[in-house]
Amino acid sequence: MQKTVLVVDDEMHLRIFIGAVFETAGFKPVLARDGEDGLNKARAQKPDLVSLDLMMPGEGGIRMFRELKADPKLKDVPVMIVSAVGGPTFEHALETLRAATGGPLPGPGAYVEKPPKPEALLAAAARLLDNG
């Protein structure tokens, strides 16, 4: 059965590129333009994997990540962060969120820095879906 990957990125060219990488590899991509659109599509379709940008207008990626992990139906869906924000900066943002909310917040399953290479996206996806 074909696995669904929700690709959330506000940059249309990257959203299309990442979606095409997954589609070429046999996945069914579902594209979302921001965190609000991504959450709606995640709740409607319960994807097997989420590829999530961090820096987006409106409902940003960090907020979407927090909402996914707080949702009982979506908390176990693996999330791959695909962002130009460096790994240490993202970890700092997670620590800030943990302190602000007073609750646990897991890290992402994988982190791929932009511009993403197809091999890095597919390797991270394979690892996350094999462990999932």
Helices and strands as residue ranges (DSSP letters): E 4-8, H 12-24, E 28-32, H 35-45, E 49-52, H 61-70, E 79-83, H 87-101, E 110-113, H 118-131
